[in-house]
Amino acid sequence: GDQAIHADTPHLFEHIDCHPCHYCNVFTPGYKVTNDQAENPSVQNEFVDGLWTGSSTMGGTALVYDSHRLSVSAMLLSEGDDGNENHDASLRRQLLQLLTLRPALDAGDIVIFDNRTLHYGIANTSKGDTTGNSNAGRRPMLYLNVTQSWFHDPKVSNFVW
């Protein structure tokens, strides 16, 4: 299934709605990411002109628009405590669905997003191929983290350069 929705790092300050980006993700897929298999039904999980291609069954990353803002992420992830939890949860799910972006990318396109942005990996449900290609269903990607010099992510080892 899909990965759980999350941000890679928490907000640094609980009283500032949106401070400048201090940590971002940069990634580029090594394959075509489509949103709709009907866009190109002939695309199967194979190499074409040396590039790995895929379909919507290969998954990708979904990003939630404006969720790098503390107020937006807090609202989307809040638990109702006013006795109207089912209604509030339903509205949050609908809003989350409306704000979720699933970018269609060509191999080599670049996505840059603030690490506070809510996102999740979309399930890779591809079946591979029947030709014996050992790479079938894999999703090659170049992934980088870029930070301000003063920021230290405790999840990342200290590198000495």
N, C-alpha and C positions, 0 to 999 in steps of 0.2 A: 504494500500500500504506500500511500504518500507519506513522506516524512512529517513529523509533527511541526507545526508552525513555531518559529523561534527567531530570535535575534542572536547574532554571534557575540555581541557584547552588550552589557546593560548600559543604561544612561548614566553618565558620570555625576550628574547633579539632579536631584529630585525637585528642585524649585525653578529650573530653567527648561522651558518647553522645547526649545530647539537651539542648541549652541552649534557652532561650526563643526563640520566633520573632523574627527580626530583619527579615524580608523576606517579604511574602506576595503572592500573586496574588489578585485579585478579578475575577471575570468573570460576565457575565450574557448568555445567548444571546438573540438576537432572534427565535428560532424554537423550536418544540417539539422536544426531543431524546428520542427513544424508544429503548428497547433491543430491542424485538421488533416487527417489522412486523405480526405477528399481533395485537398489542394494538389496532391500529386500521388494518385493511387499506385503509380508504377514504382514509386520509391520503396525499395525493400532494404533490409539491413545488409548492405554490401559496400564494397569500395567502388567508386566511380571516379575516373580520372585521378586516382591516387588519394581521394578524399573519402572518409567514412561518411556515409549518408544514413539517415534515420527517418523515422516517422514519429507521429505523436505518441506511438507506443513506447518510444525510447525515453520518454520523460524529458525533464529539463528542470529549471528552477522557476518557481512562481514567486513574485515579489508583491508586497502590499504597498500600494501607493500612499505616500505621505506618512508612513508608519515610523519613520525615523524621528518624528515628533513625539515627545513624551505623552502629550494629551491624546493623540490618536492611538498609540499603542496601548495606553492605559485603558482607554474606552473599549477597544476591540478585545482586550484580554481580561477585562474586569468580570468579576462574578457578582451577579445581582444579589443585593441584600435588602431589597425593599419589599419583599413578599411577592414580587411580580417576576420571579426569576425566569420562568418559561418564556414569557413574552419578551423580556429583555434579551435573553439568549438567542431567541429567534431573530430579533432585529439585528443583533451583533453578527450573526451568521450571514444574514442577507447583506449587511453593509460590507462585511469582509469579502463576500463573493463579488460585490460590485467594485471594490477597490483592488482586487487581485489582478495582477498583470502576468501574463504568460508569454514572454517574448519569443517570437519566431526569429531564429538566428541562422545565418549561414556560417559555415566553417570559417574561423578567423574573425568573425564579428566580436566586439568587446563589450562586456557589460561591466559597469562600475557602479557600486552602490555602497552606501553608508552601512557600516556593520550594525547599526541600531535598527535597520530596516527589518521588519518582520518578513520572513520568507520560508519556503519549504521546498524540498526536492519532490518532484512529481515522479510517481512510481514508474520504473522501467518494466513494462509488461511485454516487451518484445520477446518473441519465441526463438530468436536467432535465425539461422538458415539451415538448409538441408545439404549444403555443399561441403560441410566439414570445416568451414572457416572458423578457426578458434577465436577470432575477434568478434564474432556475431553477438550483438546485444550489449557490447561494451560501449561506454561513453567516454572517449578520451577528452581531456580538458586540461588547459593550463590555468592554474589558479594562483593568484598572488594576494598578499595582504600588504597594504601600504598604510603607515601610521605617521602621525606627527612625531618628531624626535623626542618629545617629552613623555609620550605615552608608552606604558609598559603593559602588555597583555600577560597576566599571570599564567595563562594556559600555554604560552609559548616559551620555550627554553630561551635562556639568555645566550645570544651569540656574540662572540668577541670577534670583531673584524680587524 
